[in-house]
Amino acid sequence: MAYHAGDSFAGYTIEGVLGTGGMGAVYLAKHPRLPRRDALKLLSSALFSDATYRARFEREADIAAQLIHRNIVAVYDRGSYDDQLWISMQYVAGTDASKALRDGNGPMHADRAVHIVAEVAAGLDYAHRTGLLHRDVKPANILLAPAPDRSDPEEVLLADFGIAKSMHEGSSLTGAGNLLATLAYAAPEVIEGEKVDHRADIYSLGCVLFELLTGRVPFPTTSPFATMNAQLKDDPPRPSEKVFGVPKAMDAVIGKAMAKNPAERYQSCRELSNAAREALKVSDEPSLRASPLRADTDHEVVRNSAGVRPRPPYTLIVRQFASRGGPKLELGPVDTVTVSTAERGALETLVRAARFFDLPPRLPLERVIDNDVLIEITVQSGDLSRVVGFERQGARHPHELDSLIARIEQITSWHATAAAPATASSPTTRTSSTWSPVEIIPPIGSRRRPDSGSVRSPGPMPVGRLSSIPVSQHFADGHRAPARPRTAPQSAPLPLRRADPQSAPLPPPQPASANNDRKFIAAGIIILVVLVVVAILVIALK
């Protein structure tokens, strides 16, 4: 039986549906006596008569009620009403990590992914110390919510202990041969039906970390059998090979967390989260994480005119454009005046550390990656404004920009926008409402695809060359554009590797057919001369 807003159940007043699943539904409900809203989980009436499902449902409440931890969803009460079992739980006003990945249209920023895994690790270690295994750790069971104090990181809670089990329990309520764990995150020993311990949850947490970093499960397959086979036999995947910018040090973290042999894994969830934090400090590309783009590297940086620079407070806006007409999302605007003092300091420090106003309007693309997204960050101060755009996975950019976005995500939520990209590299894409990575800037050191349009490239695109948008277009009235790099005269435009659509066409190359004709004529003359000489010799011999 489905309930609707305003209906009453066991004294609770239903306010809406939070989610549905195979075992039942979860409702947002007003507590009968306390000024509080709870999450009310109801077992499906069709399963009420099934003793196995009844035992699993009641067991979830009994297990979770024993766990009092800031990273575990609290269980308040349970009971039976009108032939339906129910559990009242802590209501988390937010989303889950699986939905956050879908809404973000791709992988999370590494800082946020590691924060989420670290918080889940704390909850899991607590459960393990009490002798309980979760056995179904996955993004859908990880709830995320903004912290009450915006200066604090987002709250992370682990939910759904429906198939939790004691480490010392010898039998399963579900009977022999039934596999309840989600295959994409199941440890090999779980799939094989062997005895499991807390290291099975560590394996699952490693799978979760990989998915948060890359936006995909470790072993994407087309069938359950193929997934089980991959979990049993395939080597752990390397996130640095899936998403550009993930440090290679993270490959070792995933490799150890997802080791086939439990003895070779981390022995606690905290060990895993600590190793992931250390991996974030290591980068094979110093400009990606260790420092912003600098003029003394292989990048050219736009310099602001002396004395003309927006000053805090700032208004920050982040826009994300999916390729080929996909969703367009916006984060903000966030005014640093309206946030807490700590949050304001963090945001303005990140803007300064990234040397935001020294960056070119479009950061250089290093490789084209399928399903990449275009990120545009706008920083405004009064009438002055600056936009910097970059491909999230394929462009080299200061890591402070990732941290800035992650910080803004803790303050506000993404929402749909009708805005068009402002940092496209040609007049055509600049006025279009869509974006595609292959329509913007070719990867460094490569030529544009021959069928991609009208661009004729005379050679590889050097690192750090600016796009063809005039820098002045990214500043509001009264704000001078940055001076050109010293490598180009101030009176002349920057040399661009991309052809101007309005400029004179390049002279056409000489047709290859003409060269071939000359070769055939020369060969014919030589053959004719040889024949004449041979004929003369034959006549002379006679």
Secondary structure, DSSP 8 states (H G I E B T S, - for coil): ----TT-EETTEEEEEEEEE-SSEEEEEEE-SSSS-EEEEEEE-GGGTT-HHHHHHHHHHHHHHTT---TTB--EEEEEEETTEEEEEEE---SEEHHHHHHHTTS---HHHHHHHHHHHHHHHHHHHHTTEE-----GGGEEEE--SSTTS--EEEE---TT-EETT--S-TT-TT---S-GGG--HHHHTT----HHHHHHHHHHHHHHHHHSS-SS--SSHHHHHHHHHHS----HHHHSTTS-THHHHHHHHHT-SSGGGS-SSHHHHHHHHHHHHT--SSHHHHTS---TTTT----B--TT----SS-EEEEEEEEBTT--EEEEEEEETTTS-HHHHHHHHHHHHHTTGGGS-SB--B----TT-EEEEEEEEETTEEEEEEEETTTB---HHHHHHHHHHHTTS-EEE-----S--SSHHHHS-S-B-GGGT---TT----TTSSS---SS---TT---SS-GGGGS-TT----B--TTS-TTS----SS--TTS--------HHHHHHHHHHHHHHHHHHHHHHHHHHHHHH-
